[in-house]
Amino acid sequence: MRTIRDLDTVELIIDAQGLLDSIRGPERVIDAGTLRALQQSGNYVVGLFDADADGGEERMVGASIAFFGAPGRRAMHSHITALLPEYRGRGWGRELKEHQRQWAFSRDVGRITWTFDPLVARNAHFFLSVLGARVTGYSINRYGIFGGGDAGDESDRLDVEWALADIAKAPASETVVETLEIPADIEAMRESDPDAAHEWRMRLRAQMEGLLGSGLQIAGFDARKGYLFTRA
């Protein structure tokens, strides 16, 4: 049995910090004090909990944190949504994002923004193909070099915006003019061959800048072909 609920006690906040530290490594993405401040000021700070079928001991296996953006835009920024590795691939990440969506809707928020590493195929598929988020920008080494998700490599990022009332829709095949392939599992490559992973970073950066600089836009993602580009 699983539940999603607010992290409304100090103990739960500390548990969430430990969970995120275990996923992202030694470079902490957010500390317990900031989590508590965000939660107490009315932002989105939740945990995903799993319990045995017989109602046994409950365990936090995921967390999601988002905060309100500029009031005039009716937007939120999703800082992190993460699951323990052994709980991925079950559709639970989608449940967390759907919970975030409904929470935002109930507070008159119409869109959620976030950033992600363009080399991580599972996230590109989930965000662009499943949720229907739209790429709005690309930046080089957004957060500098840090551990965790980028394993010490430079932190290039795609910016996305999720219009919560939209339905995911792939671009029509005849409108796709370029594709850009990425590795199936860059995270495993960073563990087994970090030099090769860095070469992918540099290669993707050059290709991404070239395609976007020529006036094309990212309109979707395909598991076999990679990023799908259309004319702006």
C-alpha positions in Angstrom: 0.0 0.0 0.0 1.3 3.4 -0.9 0.3 6.9 0.1 1.4 10.5 -0.7 1.1 13.1 2.0 2.5 16.3 3.3 5.8 16.3 5.3 4.4 18.2 8.2 6.7 17.2 11.0 10.4 17.8 11.7 10.9 14.0 11.8 9.5 13.6 8.3 11.5 16.5 6.9 14.7 14.9 8.2 13.7 11.6 6.7 13.1 13.3 3.4 16.6 15.0 3.5 18.1 11.6 4.2 16.2 10.1 1.3 17.3 12.8 -1.2 20.9 12.6 0.0 20.9 8.8 -0.6 19.7 9.4 -4.2 21.8 12.4 -5.1 25.1 11.7 -3.4 27.4 13.9 -1.2 26.3 17.2 -2.8 23.1 18.0 -1.0 20.3 19.3 -3.3 18.3 20.8 -0.4 18.7 20.8 3.4 16.2 20.0 6.1 15.9 23.7 7.2 15.0 24.8 3.8 12.5 22.0 3.4 10.8 22.9 6.6 10.7 26.6 5.6 9.1 25.7 2.3 6.6 23.4 3.9 5.6 25.9 6.6 5.1 28.7 4.1 2.6 26.8 2.1 4.6 25.2 -0.7 4.5 21.7 -2.0 6.6 19.3 0.2 5.4 15.7 0.1 6.6 12.2 0.5 5.6 8.9 -1.1 5.3 6.1 1.4 5.2 2.3 0.9 3.9 -0.2 3.4 3.6 -4.0 3.4 0.3 -5.4 2.1 -0.5 -6.5 5.6 -0.2 -3.0 6.9 3.4 -3.4 8.2 6.0 -0.7 8.8 5.8 2.2 6.4 8.8 3.5 4.5 9.4 6.8 2.7 10.5 5.8 -0.8 10.1 9.1 -2.7 9.7 12.8 -2.2 8.7 15.9 -4.3 9.3 19.5 -3.6 8.0 22.5 -5.5 7.5 26.2 -4.7 5.4 29.0 -6.0 6.8 31.3 -8.8 6.0 34.8 -9.8 2.3 35.5 -8.7 1.3 37.0 -12.1 2.2 33.7 -13.9 0.1 31.4 -11.7 3.1 29.0 -11.8 5.2 26.8 -9.6 8.7 25.5 -10.0 9.4 21.9 -9.2 12.8 21.7 -7.5 13.0 17.9 -7.3 10.9 14.7 -7.6 12.8 11.6 -6.8 12.3 7.9 -6.1 14.6 5.3 -4.6 16.1 3.4 -7.6 14.4 0.1 -6.7 11.0 1.8 -6.8 11.4 3.2 -10.3 9.7 1.8 -13.4 6.4 1.1 -11.5 4.5 4.2 -12.5 5.0 5.7 -9.0 6.8 8.7 -10.4 3.8 9.5 -12.5 1.6 9.2 -9.5 3.8 11.8 -7.7 3.6 14.2 -10.6 -0.2 13.7 -10.9 -0.5 14.5 -7.2 1.6 17.6 -7.7 -0.7 18.5 -10.7 -3.9 18.2 -8.7 -2.4 20.0 -5.7 -1.4 22.9 -8.0 -4.8 23.0 -9.7 -6.5 23.3 -6.3 -4.5 26.4 -5.7 -5.2 28.1 -9.1 -1.8 27.2 -10.5 -1.9 26.5 -14.2 1.7 25.6 -15.0 4.7 24.0 -13.4 8.3 24.5 -14.6 11.5 22.6 -13.9 14.9 21.7 -15.4 16.4 18.3 -16.3 19.6 16.8 -17.7 19.0 16.3 -21.5 21.2 13.2 -21.4 18.9 11.2 -19.1 16.6 9.3 -21.5 14.1 8.1 -18.9 13.4 11.6 -17.8 13.2 13.0 -21.4 10.6 10.3 -22.2 8.6 10.8 -19.0 8.6 14.6 -19.1 8.1 15.2 -22.8 6.2 12.1 -24.0 4.2 11.0 -21.0 3.4 14.3 -19.2 3.5 16.5 -22.3 5.8 19.2 -20.9 7.3 21.7 -23.4 10.9 22.6 -23.7 11.4 26.3 -23.3 15.2 26.7 -23.1 18.6 25.1 -22.9 21.6 26.2 -20.7 25.2 25.1 -20.3 26.5 24.0 -16.9 23.5 25.6 -15.1 24.5 24.6 -11.6 28.2 24.1 -12.0 30.0 20.8 -11.5 28.6 18.8 -8.6 28.1 15.2 -7.6 24.9 13.1 -7.5 22.9 13.1 -10.6 25.6 14.4 -12.9 28.4 12.4 -11.2 30.9 15.3 -11.2 30.2 16.3 -14.9 29.0 19.6 -16.0 25.3 20.3 -15.4 23.7 21.2 -18.8 19.9 21.5 -18.5 16.8 21.8 -20.5 14.1 24.1 -19.1 10.5 22.7 -19.4 7.1 24.1 -18.7 4.1 21.8 -18.0 0.7 23.4 -18.9 -1.4 21.4 -16.5 -4.6 21.5 -18.7 -2.8 20.2 -21.8 -2.8 16.6 -23.0 0.5 15.0 -24.1 0.7 14.9 -27.9 3.7 13.8 -30.0 4.6 16.0 -33.0 3.2 14.8 -36.4 5.9 12.7 -38.1 5.9 15.0 -41.2 6.8 18.0 -39.1 10.0 16.4 -37.6 13.0 17.7 -39.5 15.9 16.5 -37.3 16.5 14.0 -34.5 19.1 13.9 -31.8 20.0 10.5 -30.2 21.2 10.1 -26.6 22.4 7.0 -24.7 19.8 4.6 -23.3 21.3 4.8 -19.8 23.7 7.7 -19.2 23.5 7.1 -15.5 24.9 3.6 -15.7 27.6 4.9 -18.1 28.7 7.5 -15.6 29.4 4.7 -13.2 31.1 2.3 -15.7 32.9 4.8 -18.0 32.8 8.5 -16.9 35.1 9.6 -19.7 32.6 8.2 -22.3 29.8 9.9 -20.5 31.6 13.2 -20.6 32.2 12.8 -24.3 28.4 12.4 -24.7 27.9 15.6 -22.8 30.2 17.6 -25.1 28.8 16.0 -28.2 25.2 16.6 -27.2 26.1 20.2 -26.2 27.5 21.0 -29.6 24.7 19.3 -31.5 22.0 20.9 -29.3 23.4 24.4 -29.7 23.7 23.9 -33.4 20.1 22.7 -33.9 18.5 25.3 -31.6 20.7 28.0 -33.0 19.5 27.2 -36.5 15.9 28.1 -35.4 14.6 24.6 -34.7 12.8 23.6 -31.5 12.4 20.5 -29.4 8.9 19.2 -29.9 9.1 15.7 -28.4 11.1 12.6 -27.6 11.3 9.1 -29.1 12.9 6.2 -27.3 14.7 5.1 -30.5 15.3 8.3 -32.3 15.9 10.7 -29.3 14.9 14.3 -29.4 12.5 15.4 -32.1 13.0 18.8 -33.7 10.5 20.8 -35.7 10.7 24.3 -37.2 9.8 27.0 -34.7 
